[in-house]
């Protein structure tokens, strides 16, 4: 078995993380247009995207438990193969049924891919060094995510400008390149990710599958017993609801100000790439800025700041001001993701890590759907600015939910020791706790030492990758990553 140093773990995590998001960056500018080019109507596009969301919601926790029970690497390989199948379908699909199947596969991929790479990084990093600064690695992951999605989007635009090539249409070229990059990503995953497995063969597989319900139950039990974990998961409810403002309403707001939808669409292309680069910049800077205030307080202040940027998008009168607020919103989004991830990871022991991460990303799905319905209805009944103001307030009111982690941080820094009201015994960092009340279940052995969270995530996630999905995993349009 190869034993990795902390530096090797971080380097491999960043390489695999970048290869995971680069193909998605290529899809962001073209996927919806490709569906329309192939003959789908807008209602059909909305239906297949909704089907994908329902699949993610249904499978998020079971696949998280599977990753904890069977191991991160097998689940990530399965996710990559499912994604490859979905991309191949996108290349050839020409009917509603085939596109529906492609989006169902995308939903399975996103559910499988939600969290295992981050969980592997934290487990491996803390096994190499129990005092490893995992938040720095997660912040670097946010930088890589933003750069790769931005670069992929720009490359996609260049490929469209070059096309068509032979019998391949201009909008299909980025999908073809995404297929090639997914093969590269799968190969790198097989070569670079090193994981300890307690046994091999059919008996081990059956034992791992039997452990899935226990892993899910452990995650739910920890959420019930730990007010810190419960509060952090609750943040996702507000976050998912409020993200509708800059994912869905921002293009409408910009078109309203410009008075021309085509002009707004043309402007949003490079703006989306710049937004992901801003997200990368925020993730890079927060690792240093959070040292002054501490991680919990910094995370809470970022919730308020992101709400303020959405208010700016709602109230500023010109396109320059709106786009500036949009870029600042993404910078804050990129900065907030690694802090939230790090706080959540430090509450969880290895055997249940991925299940808790999946639970965290799962709650954003229904709240995002609710926000989509309520805020768009409010925009239709009143104005887009009014709906964005409401969403901005919802984002900001999540800030107090970081107070339990801050209080634990304060108690850990006092001579009396850590907070004894939590179902935990040993902090791994100021304000960090590790659950010791959940019994170990049969399954793969966790790396020695304490453990670590998105998706920027996938995770989350719409037909293209959104900031919600980016923090959890996923693929699709920027604009959760």
Secondary structure as a PSIPRED ss2 file (coil, helix, strand):
# PSIPRED VFORMAT (PSIPRED V4.0)

   1 X C   1.000  0.000  0.000
   2 X C   1.000  0.000  0.000
   3 X C   1.000  0.000  0.000
   4 X C   1.000  0.000  0.000
   5 X C   1.000  0.000  0.000
   6 X H   0.000  1.000  0.000
   7 X H   0.000  1.000  0.000
   8 X H   0.000  1.000  0.000
   9 X H   0.000  1.000  0.000
  10 X H   0.000  1.000  0.000
  11 X H   0.000  1.000  0.000
  12 X H   0.000  1.000  0.000
  13 X H   0.000  1.000  0.000
  14 X H   0.000  1.000  0.000
  15 X H   0.000  1.000  0.000
  16 X H   0.000  1.000  0.000
  17 X H   0.000  1.000  0.000
  18 X H   0.000  1.000  0.000
  19 X H   0.000  1.000  0.000
  20 X H   0.000  1.000  0.000
  21 X H   0.000  1.000  0.000
  22 X H   0.000  1.000  0.000
  23 X H   0.000  1.000  0.000
  24 X H   0.000  1.000  0.000
  25 X H   0.000  1.000  0.000
  26 X H   0.000  1.000  0.000
  27 X H   0.000  1.000  0.000
  28 X H   0.000  1.000  0.000
  29 X C   1.000  0.000  0.000
  30 X C   1.000  0.000  0.000
  31 X H   0.000  1.000  0.000
  32 X H   0.000  1.000  0.000
  33 X H   0.000  1.000  0.000
  34 X H   0.000  1.000  0.000
  35 X H   0.000  1.000  0.000
  36 X H   0.000  1.000  0.000
  37 X H   0.000  1.000  0.000
  38 X C   1.000  0.000  0.000
  39 X C   1.000  0.000  0.000
  40 X C   1.000  0.000  0.000
  41 X C   1.000  0.000  0.000
  42 X H   0.000  1.000  0.000
  43 X H   0.000  1.000  0.000
  44 X H   0.000  1.000  0.000
  45 X H   0.000  1.000  0.000
  46 X H   0.000  1.000  0.000
  47 X H   0.000  1.000  0.000
  48 X H   0.000  1.000  0.000
  49 X H   0.000  1.000  0.000
  50 X H   0.000  1.000  0.000
  51 X H   0.000  1.000  0.000
  52 X H   0.000  1.000  0.000
  53 X H   0.000  1.000  0.000
  54 X H   0.000  1.000  0.000
  55 X H   0.000  1.000  0.000
  56 X H   0.000  1.000  0.000
  57 X H   0.000  1.000  0.000
  58 X H   0.000  1.000  0.000
  59 X H   0.000  1.000  0.000
  60 X H   0.000  1.000  0.000
  61 X H   0.000  1.000  0.000
  62 X H   0.000  1.000  0.000
  63 X H   0.000  1.000  0.000
  64 X H   0.000  1.000  0.000
  65 X H   0.000  1.000  0.000
  66 X H   0.000  1.000  0.000
  67 X H   0.000  1.000  0.000
  68 X H   0.000  1.000  0.000
  69 X H   0.000  1.000  0.000
  70 X H   0.000  1.000  0.000
  71 X C   1.000  0.000  0.000
  72 X H   0.000  1.000  0.000
  73 X H   0.000  1.000  0.000
  74 X H   0.000  1.000  0.000
  75 X H   0.000  1.000  0.000
  76 X H   0.000  1.000  0.000
  77 X H   0.000  1.000  0.000
  78 X H   0.000  1.000  0.000
  79 X H   0.000  1.000  0.000
  80 X H   0.000  1.000  0.000
  81 X H   0.000  1.000  0.000
  82 X H   0.000  1.000  0.000
  83 X H   0.000  1.000  0.000
  84 X H   0.000  1.000  0.000
  85 X H   0.000  1.000  0.000
  86 X H   0.000  1.000  0.000
  87 X H   0.000  1.000  0.000
  88 X H   0.000  1.000  0.000
  89 X H   0.000  1.000  0.000
  90 X H   0.000  1.000  0.000
  91 X H   0.000  1.000  0.000
  92 X H   0.000  1.000  0.000
  93 X C   1.000  0.000  0.000
  94 X C   1.000  0.000  0.000
  95 X C   1.000  0.000  0.000
  96 X H   0.000  1.000  0.000
  97 X H   0.000  1.000  0.000
  98 X H   0.000  1.000  0.000
  99 X H   0.000  1.000  0.000
 100 X H   0.000  1.000  0.000
 101 X H   0.000  1.000  0.000
 102 X H   0.000  1.000  0.000
 103 X H   0.000  1.000  0.000
 104 X H   0.000  1.000  0.000
 105 X H   0.000  1.000  0.000
 106 X H   0.000  1.000  0.000
 107 X H   0.000  1.000  0.000
 108 X H   0.000  1.000  0.000
 109 X H   0.000  1.000  0.000
 110 X H   0.000  1.000  0.000
 111 X H   0.000  1.000  0.000
 112 X H   0.000  1.000  0.000
 113 X C   1.000  0.000  0.000
 114 X C   1.000  0.000  0.000
 115 X C   1.000  0.000  0.000
 116 X H   0.000  1.000  0.000
 117 X H   0.000  1.000  0.000
 118 X H   0.000  1.000  0.000
 119 X H   0.000  1.000  0.000
 120 X H   0.000  1.000  0.000
 121 X H   0.000  1.000  0.000
 122 X H   0.000  1.000  0.000
 123 X H   0.000  1.000  0.000
 124 X H   0.000  1.000  0.000
 125 X H   0.000  1.000  0.000
 126 X H   0.000  1.000  0.000
 127 X H   0.000  1.000  0.000
 128 X H   0.000  1.000  0.000
 129 X C   1.000  0.000  0.000
 130 X C   1.000  0.000  0.000
 131 X C   1.000  0.000  0.000
 132 X C   1.000  0.000  0.000
 133 X C   1.000  0.000  0.000
 134 X H   0.000  1.000  0.000
 135 X H   0.000  1.000  0.000
 136 X H   0.000  1.000  0.000
 137 X H   0.000  1.000  0.000
 138 X H   0.000  1.000  0.000
 139 X H   0.000  1.000  0.000
 140 X H   0.000  1.000  0.000
 141 X H   0.000  1.000  0.000
 142 X H   0.000  1.000  0.000
 143 X H   0.000  1.000  0.000
 144 X H   0.000  1.000  0.000
 145 X H   0.000  1.000  0.000
 146 X H   0.000  1.000  0.000
 147 X H   0.000  1.000  0.000
 148 X H   0.000  1.000  0.000
 149 X H   0.000  1.000  0.000
 150 X H   0.000  1.000  0.000
 151 X H   0.000  1.000  0.000
 152 X H   0.000  1.000  0.000
 153 X H   0.000  1.000  0.000
 154 X H   0.000  1.000  0.000
 155 X H   0.000  1.000  0.000
 156 X H   0.000  1.000  0.000
 157 X H   0.000  1.000  0.000
 158 X H   0.000  1.000  0.000
 159 X H   0.000  1.000  0.000
 160 X H   0.000  1.000  0.000
 161 X H   0.000  1.000  0.000
 162 X H   0.000  1.000  0.000
 163 X C   1.000  0.000  0.000
 164 X C   1.000  0.000  0.000
 165 X E   0.000  0.000  1.000
 166 X C   1.000  0.000  0.000
 167 X C   1.000  0.000  0.000
 168 X E   0.000  0.000  1.000
 169 X C   1.000  0.000  0.000
 170 X H   0.000  1.000  0.000
 171 X H   0.000  1.000  0.000
 172 X H   0.000  1.000  0.000
 173 X H   0.000  1.000  0.000
 174 X H   0.000  1.000  0.000
 175 X H   0.000  1.000  0.000
 176 X H   0.000  1.000  0.000
 177 X H   0.000  1.000  0.000
 178 X H   0.000  1.000  0.000
 179 X H   0.000  1.000  0.000
 180 X H   0.000  1.000  0.000
 181 X H   0.000  1.000  0.000
 182 X H   0.000  1.000  0.000
 183 X H   0.000  1.000  0.000
 184 X H   0.000  1.000  0.000
 185 X H   0.000  1.000  0.000
 186 X H   0.000  1.000  0.000
 187 X H   0.000  1.000  0.000
 188 X H   0.000  1.000  0.000
 189 X H   0.000  1.000  0.000
 190 X H   0.000  1.000  0.000
 191 X H   0.000  1.000  0.000
 192 X H   0.000  1.000  0.000
 193 X C   1.000  0.000  0.000
 194 X C   1.000  0.000  0.000
 195 X C   1.000  0.000  0.000
 196 X C   1.000  0.000  0.000
 197 X C   1.000  0.000  0.000
 198 X C   1.000  0.000  0.000
 199 X C   1.000  0.000  0.000
 200 X C   1.000  0.000  0.000
 201 X C   1.000  0.000  0.000
 202 X H   0.000  1.000  0.000
 203 X H   0.000  1.000  0.000
 204 X H   0.000  1.000  0.000
 205 X H   0.000  1.000  0.000
 206 X H   0.000  1.000  0.000
 207 X H   0.000  1.000  0.000
 208 X H   0.000  1.000  0.000
 209 X H   0.000  1.000  0.000
 210 X H   0.000  1.000  0.000
 211 X C   1.000  0.000  0.000
 212 X H   0.000  1.000  0.000
 213 X H   0.000  1.000  0.000
 214 X H   0.000  1.000  0.000
 215 X H   0.000  1.000  0.000
 216 X H   0.000  1.000  0.000
 217 X H   0.000  1.000  0.000
 218 X H   0.000  1.000  0.000
 219 X H   0.000  1.000  0.000
 220 X H   0.000  1.000  0.000
 221 X H   0.000  1.000  0.000
 222 X H   0.000  1.000  0.000
 223 X H   0.000  1.000  0.000
 224 X H   0.000  1.000  0.000
 225 X H   0.000  1.000  0.000
 226 X C   1.000  0.000  0.000
 227 X H   0.000  1.000  0.000
 228 X H   0.000  1.000  0.000
 229 X H   0.000  1.000  0.000
 230 X H   0.000  1.000  0.000
 231 X H   0.000  1.000  0.000
 232 X H   0.000  1.000  0.000
 233 X H   0.000  1.000  0.000
 234 X H   0.000  1.000  0.000
 235 X H   0.000  1.000  0.000
 236 X H   0.000  1.000  0.000
 237 X H   0.000  1.000  0.000
 238 X H   0.000  1.000  0.000
 239 X H   0.000  1.000  0.000
 240 X H   0.000  1.000  0.000
 241 X H   0.000  1.000  0.000
 242 X H   0.000  1.000  0.000
 243 X C   1.000  0.000  0.000
 244 X H   0.000  1.000  0.000
 245 X H   0.000  1.000  0.000
 246 X H   0.000  1.000  0.000
 247 X H   0.000  1.000  0.000
 248 X H   0.000  1.000  0.000
 249 X H   0.000  1.000  0.000
 250 X H   0.000  1.000  0.000
 251 X H   0.000  1.000  0.000
 252 X H   0.000  1.000  0.000
 253 X H   0.000  1.000  0.000
 254 X H   0.000  1.000  0.000
 255 X H   0.000  1.000  0.000
 256 X H   0.000  1.000  0.000
 257 X H   0.000  1.000  0.000
 258 X H   0.000  1.000  0.000
 259 X C   1.000  0.000  0.000
 260 X C   1.000  0.000  0.000
 261 X H   0.000  1.000  0.000
 262 X H   0.000  1.000  0.000
 263 X H   0.000  1.000  0.000
 264 X H   0.000  1.000  0.000
 265 X H   0.000  1.000  0.000
 266 X H   0.000  1.000  0.000
 267 X H   0.000  1.000  0.000
 268 X H   0.000  1.000  0.000
 269 X H   0.000  1.000  0.000
 270 X H   0.000  1.000  0.000
 271 X H   0.000  1.000  0.000
 272 X H   0.000  1.000  0.000
 273 X H   0.000  1.000  0.000
 274 X H   0.000  1.000  0.000
 275 X H   0.000  1.000  0.000
 276 X H   0.000  1.000  0.000
 277 X H   0.000  1.000  0.000
 278 X H   0.000  1.000  0.000
 279 X H   0.000  1.000  0.000
 280 X H   0.000  1.000  0.000
 281 X H   0.000  1.000  0.000
 282 X H   0.000  1.000  0.000
 283 X H   0.000  1.000  0.000
 284 X H   0.000  1.000  0.000
 285 X H   0.000  1.000  0.000
 286 X H   0.000  1.000  0.000
 287 X H   0.000  1.000  0.000
 288 X H   0.000  1.000  0.000
 289 X H   0.000  1.000  0.000
 290 X H   0.000  1.000  0.000
 291 X H   0.000  1.000  0.000
 292 X H   0.000  1.000  0.000
 293 X H   0.000  1.000  0.000
 294 X C   1.000  0.000  0.000
 295 X H   0.000  1.000  0.000
 296 X H   0.000  1.000  0.000
 297 X H   0.000  1.000  0.000
 298 X H   0.000  1.000  0.000
 299 X H   0.000  1.000  0.000
 300 X H   0.000  1.000  0.000
 301 X H   0.000  1.000  0.000
 302 X H   0.000  1.000  0.000
 303 X H   0.000  1.000  0.000
 304 X H   0.000  1.000  0.000
 305 X H   0.000  1.000  0.000
 306 X H   0.000  1.000  0.000
 307 X H   0.000  1.000  0.000
 308 X H   0.000  1.000  0.000
 309 X H   0.000  1.000  0.000
 310 X H   0.000  1.000  0.000
 311 X H   0.000  1.000  0.000
 312 X H   0.000  1.000  0.000
 313 X H   0.000  1.000  0.000
 314 X H   0.000  1.000  0.000
 315 X H   0.000  1.000  0.000
 316 X C   1.000  0.000  0.000
 317 X C   1.000  0.000  0.000
 318 X C   1.000  0.000  0.000
 319 X H   0.000  1.000  0.000
 320 X H   0.000  1.000  0.000
 321 X H   0.000  1.000  0.000
 322 X H   0.000  1.000  0.000
 323 X H   0.000  1.000  0.000
 324 X H   0.000  1.000  0.000
 325 X H   0.000  1.000  0.000
 326 X H   0.000  1.000  0.000
 327 X H   0.000  1.000  0.000
 328 X H   0.000  1.000  0.000
 329 X H   0.000  1.000  0.000
 330 X H   0.000  1.000  0.000
 331 X H   0.000  1.000  0.000
 332 X H   0.000  1.000  0.000
 333 X H   0.000  1.000  0.000
 334 X H   0.000  1.000  0.000
 335 X H   0.000  1.000  0.000
 336 X H   0.000  1.000  0.000
 337 X H   0.000  1.000  0.000
 338 X H   0.000  1.000  0.000
 339 X H   0.000  1.000  0.000
 340 X H   0.000  1.000  0.000
 341 X H   0.000  1.000  0.000
 342 X H   0.000  1.000  0.000
 343 X H   0.000  1.000  0.000
 344 X H   0.000  1.000  0.000
 345 X H   0.000  1.000  0.000
 346 X C   1.000  0.000  0.000
 347 X C   1.000  0.000  0.000
 348 X C   1.000  0.000  0.000
 349 X C   1.000  0.000  0.000
 350 X H   0.000  1.000  0.000
 351 X H   0.000  1.000  0.000
 352 X H   0.000  1.000  0.000
 353 X H   0.000  1.000  0.000
 354 X H   0.000  1.000  0.000
 355 X H   0.000  1.000  0.000
 356 X H   0.000  1.000  0.000
 357 X H   0.000  1.000  0.000
 358 X H   0.000  1.000  0.000
 359 X H   0.000  1.000  0.000
 360 X H   0.000  1.000  0.000
 361 X H   0.000  1.000  0.000
 362 X H   0.000  1.000  0.000
 363 X H   0.000  1.000  0.000
 364 X H   0.000  1.000  0.000
 365 X H   0.000  1.000  0.000
 366 X H   0.000  1.000  0.000
 367 X H   0.000  1.000  0.000
 368 X H   0.000  1.000  0.000
 369 X H   0.000  1.000  0.000
 370 X H   0.000  1.000  0.000
 371 X H   0.000  1.000  0.000
 372 X H   0.000  1.000  0.000
 373 X H   0.000  1.000  0.000
 374 X H   0.000  1.000  0.000
 375 X H   0.000  1.000  0.000
 376 X H   0.000  1.000  0.000
 377 X H   0.000  1.000  0.000
 378 X H   0.000  1.000  0.000
 379 X H   0.000  1.000  0.000
 380 X H   0.000  1.000  0.000
 381 X H   0.000  1.000  0.000
 382 X C   1.000  0.000  0.000
 383 X C   1.000  0.000  0.000
 384 X H   0.000  1.000  0.000
 385 X H   0.000  1.000  0.000
 386 X H   0.000  1.000  0.000
 387 X H   0.000  1.000  0.000
 388 X H   0.000  1.000  0.000
 389 X H   0.000  1.000  0.000
 390 X H   0.000  1.000  0.000
 391 X H   0.000  1.000  0.000
 392 X H   0.000  1.000  0.000
 393 X H   0.000  1.000  0.000
 394 X H   0.000  1.000  0.000
 395 X H   0.000  1.000  0.000
 396 X H   0.000  1.000  0.000
 397 X C   1.000  0.000  0.000
 398 X C   1.000  0.000  0.000
 399 X H   0.000  1.000  0.000
 400 X H   0.000  1.000  0.000
 401 X H   0.000  1.000  0.000
 402 X H   0.000  1.000  0.000
 403 X H   0.000  1.000  0.000
 404 X H   0.000  1.000  0.000
 405 X H   0.000  1.000  0.000
 406 X H   0.000  1.000  0.000
 407 X H   0.000  1.000  0.000
 408 X H   0.000  1.000  0.000
 409 X H   0.000  1.000  0.000
 410 X H   0.000  1.000  0.000
 411 X H   0.000  1.000  0.000
 412 X H   0.000  1.000  0.000
 413 X C   1.000  0.000  0.000
 414 X C   1.000  0.000  0.000
 415 X C   1.000  0.000  0.000
 416 X C   1.000  0.000  0.000
 417 X C   1.000  0.000  0.000
 418 X C   1.000  0.000  0.000
 419 X C   1.000  0.000  0.000
 420 X C   1.000  0.000  0.000
 421 X C   1.000  0.000  0.000
 422 X C   1.000  0.000  0.000
 423 X C   1.000  0.000  0.000
 424 X E   0.000  0.000  1.000
 425 X E   0.000  0.000  1.000
 426 X E   0.000  0.000  1.000
 427 X C   1.000  0.000  0.000
 428 X C   1.000  0.000  0.000
 429 X C   1.000  0.000  0.000
 430 X C   1.000  0.000  0.000
 431 X C   1.000  0.000  0.000
 432 X C   1.000  0.000  0.000
 433 X C   1.000  0.000  0.000
 434 X E   0.000  0.000  1.000
 435 X E   0.000  0.000  1.000
 436 X C   1.000  0.000  0.000
 437 X C   1.000  0.000  0.000
 438 X C   1.000  0.000  0.000
 439 X C   1.000  0.000  0.000
 440 X C   1.000  0.000  0.000
 441 X C   1.000  0.000  0.000
 442 X C   1.000  0.000  0.000
 443 X C   1.000  0.000  0.000
 444 X C   1.000  0.000  0.000
 445 X C   1.000  0.000  0.000
 446 X C   1.000  0.000  0.000
 447 X C   1.000  0.000  0.000
 448 X C   1.000  0.000  0.000
 449 X C   1.000  0.000  0.000
 450 X C   1.000  0.000  0.000
 451 X C   1.000  0.000  0.000
 452 X C   1.000  0.000  0.000
 453 X C   1.000  0.000  0.000
 454 X C   1.000  0.000  0.000
 455 X C   1.000  0.000  0.000
 456 X C   1.000  0.000  0.000
 457 X C   1.000  0.000  0.000
 458 X C   1.000  0.000  0.000
 459 X C   1.000  0.000  0.000
 460 X C   1.000  0.000  0.000
 461 X C   1.000  0.000  0.000
 462 X C   1.000  0.000  0.000
 463 X C   1.000  0.000  0.000
 464 X C   1.000  0.000  0.000
 465 X C   1.000  0.000  0.000
 466 X C   1.000  0.000  0.000
 467 X C   1.000  0.000  0.000
 468 X C   1.000  0.000  0.000
 469 X C   1.000  0.000  0.000
 470 X C   1.000  0.000  0.000
 471 X C   1.000  0.000  0.000
 472 X C   1.000  0.000  0.000
 473 X C   1.000  0.000  0.000
 474 X C   1.000  0.000  0.000
 475 X C   1.000  0.000  0.000
 476 X C   1.000  0.000  0.000
 477 X C   1.000  0.000  0.000
 478 X C   1.000  0.000  0.000
 479 X C   1.000  0.000  0.000
 480 X C   1.000  0.000  0.000
 481 X C   1.000  0.000  0.000
